[in-house]
Amino acid sequence: MPKNSELSSKDLEKKLDLLIKRFEEQKGIINSYIKRERDWKKDKVLHKKELSQLERNLNKDKK
């Protein structure tokens, strides 16, 4: 940025507002991803427990 072209306070406010808006959007995207990842892991654990229970029942019935 050249030294002789200074930004007015209004220009700086607009740029700051734009940066804050982008930050909030990115924060929302990241939070959404984290929530989906946690839900996926929770479902994975529940499915593994259910599978283990079914395997135990199957092995018990074979004996």
BELCORGI-V219746 format. One record per pair of residues at least 12 apart in sequence whose C-alpha atoms are under 10 Angstrom apart, sorted by sequence separation. I is the first residue (numbers start at 1). J is the second residue. D is the distance in Angstrom with one decimal. If there is no record, write none. Layout:
BEGIN
((I J D) (I J D))
END
This chain:
BEGIN
none
END
